[in-house]
Each structure stands twice: as C-alpha cells, then as structure tokens.
Amino acid sequence: MSEITEKNNRGVDADTTVARLFVLELNAGRIHSMNTDGTEHETIVTGCHLPDGIVVDTDAGHIYWTNMGVPNLNDGSIERADIDGTNRKTILPKGWTHTPKQIILDKKDRKLYWCDREGMRVMRCNLDGSQLETLIESGHGEVERQDQTRWCVGLTIDPKRGHIYWSQKGPDNAGRGRIFRANLEIPAGQTAANRTDIEVFFDGLPEPIDLELDTSNRVLYWTDRGDPPRGNTVNRASIDNKPAEPEIVISHLMEGIGIALDVEGDRMFVTDLAGSMYSARLDGSGEKNVLYAQGNLTGIAYAEIPKEK
C-alpha cells in the first residue's frame, strides 16, 4: 500500500470508490492516472523535473511526488496537487532536498518520508513542508557523495514497531546493495549521522530500489535492478522472521523501479525503466504485462479514490 495504513481501516466501499494507479514517467516529466488494468489512462500533470516517487493521500484528495532534478545541481523538490492534477503546489522548493527518490505518507502522524540519493539522507517533513528533518545521514560532502553505497533510494515504515526500512543500492551490478532498519526516532543524545540503532536487514543485493510493506502480514517487498538471477526482480521477506535469503516472486524485469501493493486484493503493481507496468498476485503468480513501451517509468502508487458523482 502506498499509504501506511490498512485498507480495511479506511472504510473502503467498492460502491463509492474506484481503484486507480498513479504512475510517473521520468524523462517526459509526466504523471499518469489509470485503472488497474491500464484503461482510462490520462495524463494529469506535465512539466515535472525528473519525477521519481509518488504517494496518494486519499483523505485529503492529494498526490505528492518527488522531482529528482539534475543530481549535480542539488535542485530536487517535492510537489503536491489534487488527485486530478489541478491546484499544483511546491511543498519543498529546489535545493531543500538534493535528489529525492521514493516518497511515502504516514497518515496517522501526517508526515511525508523520502530518501535523498545524492544527499545521502532519509528525510521527513509535515505535509505542508514544515518541520523538515534528517533522520539518517549515511554520508556527507562531495567525496563521500561519489560512493554509491551511501546513496539512499527506497523506503517504507512499520508503524506497529516504530521502524523505518530503506535501501542503499550501491554501484551498478556490484552486489553491494543493502536494506537497513532503524527506529523511526533518533535515539536521545544522538544525531542522524552517528545514531547507533541502525542494523543491516539484507546485504549483498544487486541494486535494491523501492520498498513496500504489507503491514497486515508483516512482509517487506522490494524491486531490485541489476543482472539476473537476483537482479531485475521483485523480492519479499518476513520482517519478523527474516529468512537467510529473500524470496524472488517476479523476475525478468527491465530495470525494475516502482512497486505498489493492494494487500486486500492480493495483488501488486510494478514498473520498470523500459516502460512496462506489471500486475501479479502477492506471491508473484498470475503475472501480466498491463502496459509496455510507456517511456521510462519510475514511481507508482495504488489508491482507492471516491467515484465522481
């Protein structure tokens, strides 16, 4: 789920809501909205600056997305619009976050969380952009910025245990990708750069990218780029009983990026940079190529939104 809540707690009513996907097209700078089978496909936002992550706040009727910008210019930003793409507004101006990637919404505490790749940070703020915080700082300065093992890419949170998970992908095909876990709050007397509660959840991965958490079944899902057999896949693992190796549930992606879960509907949606969007059950069975040749696709969000009256 793109929102960190369980769908049955939202009181979803199939008679008054419709399932929609929101998909980012990187190079064209566009946001698309569509049904889960790819029909009723419409472009709702244009002119984004290399968009990467997207999340939907169904209660407020908003979408939020990250613009990576040009990495060496430190001109990333975060924007918001209504679900139909109107009333566009900048939440974090250029330069407040370096290269923002995957973004998620904590509905309960009304916070946005995201990874900042070249910024080597995990960050959060209020929905209006206020109270900007750095929770994790994996590096600092130009020298360390060249070390791709420090780049933070995808993230999710576990509200039940108060944990945050994030990926640091490492160089291309290097097998140095890692997924980390830490407490949501920095321990007292520590900082984002020296906190001691960070643990490695998985290491030796090809290039882990975006993460999603099934909070009902306590299972973490993520996309992984890089070469087969472990790369270009969707993986999953229990977060309470971590296996020695993650389970590969989908393979043969073309540089997989975005992932969104519909846990109640037992399905996932995945995008890749080659322009394809896939759907499958949560165990990877019933995989279908819903769209292809759609440009360079990055982030994807699933939401149940009110039907038009």
N, C-alpha and C positions, 0 to 999 in steps of 0.2 A: 504494500500500500504506500502511496506517496505521502499520505498524511499519517502521522504516528498515532493512530487510534484504530480501534477495530470497527469494522463497518457496521456490525450489529449494534454498537453503542451510538451510532449516528442516527438510528431510527430510519434507515433507508427503506423507502416504499417504492416498489417497482412501478406502481401506478402513477407516481408523481415525479419520478426521477428517470434519467436516462444515463447509461454508461457511455463515457466519452474518453478518448485518448487525446493527449496534447503532446505534440512531437516537435522537436527542434530540428531545423535544417541549418547546419553550420555555415557553410560558405555563402549561401544565399541570404542568410540572416533573417529567416522566417520562422514563424510559429504556426503550426497546423493543428486543427481540431477535426476529429473524425469519430465515427462509430468504431466499435472494437473490431469490426470486420473490414475496416478501411473505407466504408461507404460514407456518403455525406461529408466528404473531405473538403474542408475550406481553409484558406489561409486567413488567419485572424490578426497577425502582427507582421509587419515588414520592417526592414531597416535596423535589425539588431546587429550588434557588433561582435560577431562570432559567438552566438549563444551556445551554452553547454548544458546547463541544468535547469529543470523546471519543476514546480510544485503547485498544487491547486489547494486553495482554501475555499472549500465549498460553502461553509457557513457564511463567509463574508462575500462570496462571489468574486474572488480574485485569483489571478495567476501571478506567480513570481518567477523570474528567471534570471540567470546569471549571463553576463556578457564577458567572455574571457578577454576581449580586446587583443592588442598585439603584445605578446609576452614581454618583449624587451622594453616596452614603453610604460609598463606599470599603469595601464589605463583601463583595468577591469571595472565593472559596475554591476549593480543589481537594479532591476526594474520591476514594476508591478502594473497590471492592467485588469480591467474587468474580464470575466470569463469569455466574453465575446470579442475581446481585444481592444475595446474602447477605453477611454479615460486612462491612458498610459501615463505613468509617473515614475521618475527616478527615485529609488529608495536610498541607494548608496551611490554617490557620484563617482566619476572616474578617479582612480588613484587611491580610494579608501581601502580597496582590496586589490591585490595585484592581478591574479589570474583566477577568478572564481570559477569553480567547476560544479560538481553536483550540489544541489541545494535541497533541504528538507524543511518541513514545518512541524514544530511541536505545538499541536493545537492547545493542549492543556495550559502551557505556560506562555503561549503566544510569542514564540521565538522562531527565528529563522537560523538554521545552521548550514554552513557550507565549508568546502575545502578550498584553499587558496594554493594553487600548484606552485608557481614560481615564488609566491610569498612564503611557501614552506610553513603553512599555518592551517589550523582548523579554527573557524571563527563563528560568532553568532551575534545577533542583534535583535532588538524588538522589531515588530512588523513595520514600523514607520522609519526604521533605520537608526533609531536612537540606541543608546547603551551598547555601542559596538565593543566587542570583547574578543581577545585572542585566547583560546583555550589550550591549544597545542602549538608550540613553536619547535619545528624539527630542524631548523637551521636559520642562519642569519647572515646577510651580506652577500656580495657578488661571488666570492669564491665558493661558498657553500651552495649557492644557487645553481652552480654548474653540476652539482651532484644530484642526479635524478632519483637516487634512492631516498632523498629528502622530500621529494615532491608529493604533496597530499592531493588526492584525486576524488575519491568517493567516500560517502559516509552515511551512517544511519544511527539512530539512538534506540536504546532499550529503556523506556520509561519505568518499567517494573523494577529493574535492578539499578537504575540510575547510571547506565553505562553509555559510552559513545564508542562506535567502531568506525575506523577509517582505513583507507588503503593508501600505500605509498608504492607506486608501480615500478620504480627503477628503470634502467635503460631498456631499450627495445630488445626483446628476446633474450634478456640476460639471466632470467630465472632468479632475479633478486627482489621480486615483488613481495610485499608483506601486507598483512592486515593486522591492525593494532586494536587494543581495547584499553579504555581508561574510564575513570569515573567522570560523570558529567561536570562536576565541580572540581576546581583545582584545590588540592589539599591545603589546609591552612598553613600559612607561612611559606608556601612555595609559589613558583611562577609557571607560566606556560612553557618556559624554556628549561626549567630544572625540576619539574614535578616528577615524583618517584613512583607514581601509581600506574605507569604505562607498562602494558605487557604485550608481547607478540602473540597474536592469536594464530596466525599461519605465516610461514615464511617459505622461501624457495618457490614462489609462484611466478608464472611468466610475466604478466602485467595486469594485476587486478585493477579494475576501473570502478564502476558504480556498484553500490551496495543497496540491498533492500532487506528489511527484517519482517518475517512473518511472526508477529508478536503472539498470536494465538498458539502456534505450535513450537515457538522458540527456535526457529530455523533462520539462519542467515543465508541469503542468496547474493551472488555477485557475478558480474561479467568479467572475463579475462581475455585480454588481447595476447598477441604473441603467436608463436608457431605451435601446431599440434605436437603431441597429443593433448597437452594440458591447456594450450592456448587456444584462443578463438572459441571459447566455451562459456556456458553458464554453469556455475558450481553452487553447491549448497552444503551446509554443515550445521549440526545442532550447536547452539551456543551454551547449553548447559552440560552436555556430554560430548565434548568436542572429539571427533574421530581423528585417527592418525593422518588420514588423507581426506580432503573434501570429495564429495560425490559430484561427478560430472553428469549433468542432466540434459544439456544440449551441447552439441559440438558443430563444427564446420561453419561457424560464423565468419564473416569477413570484417575483422576488427570490431568486435562487439563493444558497445558503449552503454546504452541506456537499458534499464530494466525497471519494470513496474509490476506489482503484484495485485491480483484480485483474489484474496485468500478465500473469501466466502464462495466465490465462483470457481475455485480450484483452477486458476489459470494465471499465466504470466505473459508479459509482452516485452519484447526485446528488440532493440535497434542496433544497426551496425553502420560503420562509416561508408560501406559500399552502397548504402541507400535502401536496405531491406528492413522490413519490420516483420517479426515473427510472433505467433501466439502458440502456446502449448499449455498442457496441464502442469501443475507444480512439480510433478515427477519427470517432466520432460516428454511424456508421451503425447501423441496427437499433435505433434509439431506441424504448423502450417506457415507458409510464407504468405503473409497477408498483403504486403506491398513490396515492390522491388524497383530499383533504379529511380529512387526518390531524392537523389542528391546525397550529401554527406549528413546522415542522421546522427544526432547525439542524444540528448536527454529525452525521456518520455515519462509522462505521468498519467495515471488512471484515476478517474473520479466519477462519482455518481452525482450528477447535477440536476437541478429542478427542470422539469419539462416546461416548455413555453406554453402559456395558457392562451 
